[in-house]
Amino acid sequence: NKHNRILYVYAAFLEIHTMEQLDSTDRKILNLLQHDGSLSATQVAERIGFAIALLVTHQSIEQEGFIDSTRAILNRNKIGLGIVVLVNIKLSSHGRKMLDEFEQAIVDFPEVVECWTISGAMDYILRVVSKSIESYEHFLRTHLLQLPHIQEAQSHFTMREVKNITTLPLAKSEPLEQIAHDETLSASYLSNGSSFGK
């Protein structure tokens, strides 16, 4: 029918999009979902006022890799991980030939929640979470510094968290409070209550 043809064309249109080509509706959906991944399809459609997006946009955007995953973000203080340490790592010249081995070891440490290669005098920066200074020292001595080829490790204990967000700036995206609600949205498109995160 007519609606199915429209949906098919819109889905195909999204599949060839890059970030620069996403229109304002696509950006609204991404902005909503990165602020609250638990929103249902119905809730997203209500907030953007665009019924077609309810059925096809999220699936197409996710398949194209714009959405990595939907997950719960835990409060680290509530679960006793109040210490955050940024660790600069420098490998020996011989160790730089074993980057894959070093990186796999870092991946296997649950205490390391981020690892980046960096420019400059150091080779890596890690973000490590821990219950206490003592537990971090134990991790440093018995795990991290036991890795071969580490020439230097500089630990920087964070003091006060000023900003820590997971939302990304989306160019040309309207603020959430400006996302209009279309009162004429067809009830037939609002029957799907499935979560976008499922």
C-alpha positions in Angstrom: 0.0 0.0 0.0 1.0 3.7 -0.1 2.4 3.8 3.4 4.5 0.7 2.9 6.0 2.2 -0.3 6.8 5.4 1.6 8.5 3.4 4.4 10.6 1.4 2.0 11.8 4.5 0.2 12.7 6.2 3.5 14.6 3.2 4.8 16.6 2.9 1.6 17.3 6.7 1.8 18.7 6.3 5.3 21.0 3.4 4.4 23.2 5.5 2.1 23.5 8.4 4.6 26.6 9.6 6.3 26.6 11.8 9.4 26.9 14.9 7.2 23.8 13.7 5.2 21.5 13.0 8.1 18.6 15.3 8.1 17.1 17.1 11.1 14.7 14.3 11.8 17.5 11.7 11.9 19.5 14.0 14.2 16.5 14.5 16.5 16.1 10.7 16.9 19.8 10.2 17.6 19.8 13.1 20.1 16.8 11.7 21.9 18.2 8.2 22.1 21.7 9.2 23.3 20.0 11.1 26.1 17.7 8.2 27.0 18.2 4.9 25.3 15.2 3.4 27.1 12.7 5.4 25.1 10.1 3.3 23.3 9.3 3.7 19.6 6.0 5.4 20.6 7.8 7.9 22.9 10.3 8.8 20.2 7.6 9.3 17.6 5.5 11.4 20.0 8.5 13.7 20.6 9.6 14.2 17.0 6.1 14.2 15.5 7.1 12.0 12.6 5.2 8.7 12.3 7.4 7.2 9.5 10.5 7.4 11.7 8.6 5.2 14.3 8.9 2.1 12.2 12.1 2.4 10.2 14.5 5.1 11.3 16.1 3.5 14.3 16.7 0.2 12.7 18.3 1.8 9.7 20.5 4.2 11.8 21.6 1.3 14.1 22.4 -0.9 11.1 24.5 1.9 9.6 26.6 2.0 12.9 25.5 5.3 14.2 24.3 3.6 17.5 27.0 1.3 19.0 24.8 -0.1 21.8 22.2 0.7 24.4 23.3 0.1 28.0 22.8 1.2 31.6 25.4 3.6 33.0 26.1 2.6 36.6 26.9 5.1 39.3 30.5 4.2 40.2 30.3 5.8 43.6 27.2 3.8 44.6 29.1 0.6 43.8 32.2 1.6 45.6 34.5 2.7 42.8 35.2 6.2 44.0 38.8 6.4 42.8 39.6 7.4 39.2 43.2 7.4 38.1 44.6 8.5 34.7 47.7 6.6 34.0 50.3 7.6 31.3 52.2 4.6 30.0 55.5 4.6 28.1 56.8 1.4 26.6 60.4 0.6 26.0 61.7 0.7 22.5 61.6 -3.1 22.4 58.1 -3.1 23.9 56.8 -1.0 21.0 57.2 -4.1 18.8 54.7 -6.0 21.1 51.8 -3.5 20.9 49.2 -6.1 20.3 50.3 -8.2 23.3 50.3 -5.1 25.6 46.9 -3.9 24.3 45.3 -7.3 24.8 46.6 -7.5 28.4 45.0 -4.0 29.0 41.7 -5.1 27.5 41.7 -8.1 29.9 41.9 -5.8 33.0 38.4 -4.9 34.2 39.8 -2.0 36.2 40.9 -0.3 33.0 37.7 1.3 31.6 39.4 3.3 28.8 42.7 3.0 26.9 44.0 5.4 24.3 47.1 5.6 22.3 48.4 9.2 22.5 50.9 11.5 20.8 53.9 13.0 22.6 56.5 11.4 24.9 54.1 8.8 26.4 52.4 6.0 24.4 49.1 5.3 26.2 46.7 6.9 28.6 44.5 4.7 30.7 41.5 5.5 32.9 41.4 3.2 35.8 38.6 2.9 38.5 39.3 1.5 41.9 37.7 1.2 45.4 40.6 3.0 47.2 44.1 4.2 46.8 45.3 1.0 48.4 43.4 -1.2 45.9 44.8 0.9 43.0 48.3 0.5 44.4 47.7 -3.3 44.5 46.5 -3.3 40.9 49.5 -1.2 39.8 52.1 -3.4 41.6 50.6 -6.8 41.0 49.1 -6.4 37.5 49.9 -3.3 35.5 53.6 -3.1 36.3 54.1 -6.8 35.8 53.5 -6.4 32.1 56.7 -6.7 30.1 58.2 -3.7 28.3 56.6 -0.9 30.5 59.4 1.7 30.9 57.3 4.2 32.8 53.9 4.6 34.4 52.7 8.0 35.7 49.6 7.9 37.9 47.4 11.0 38.1 44.6 10.8 40.8 41.6 12.8 39.9 40.1 15.1 42.5 36.7 16.4 41.5 34.6 15.4 38.5 33.5 18.5 36.7 32.0 16.9 33.6 31.4 13.3 32.5 28.8 12.8 29.8 28.2 10.1 27.1 26.2 12.3 24.8 27.9 13.5 21.6 27.4 16.9 20.0 25.3 16.5 16.8 25.8 19.4 14.4 22.6 21.0 13.2 20.6 19.1 15.8 17.9 21.0 17.6 17.9 21.2 21.4 15.6 18.7 23.1 13.2 21.4 24.3 12.7 22.5 20.7 11.6 19.1 19.4 8.0 19.6 18.5 5.1 17.2 19.3 2.8 16.6 16.4 -0.7 16.3 17.8 -2.0 14.9 14.5 0.2 11.8 14.7 -1.8 8.8 13.5 -2.8 6.4 16.3 -2.1 3.5 14.0 1.6 4.4 14.1 1.6 4.6 17.9 0.6 1.0 18.5 4.2 -0.2 18.6 5.5 0.1 22.1 8.8 -1.8 21.6 11.9 -0.3 23.1 14.5 1.2 20.8 17.1 -0.4 23.0 15.9 -4.0 22.4 
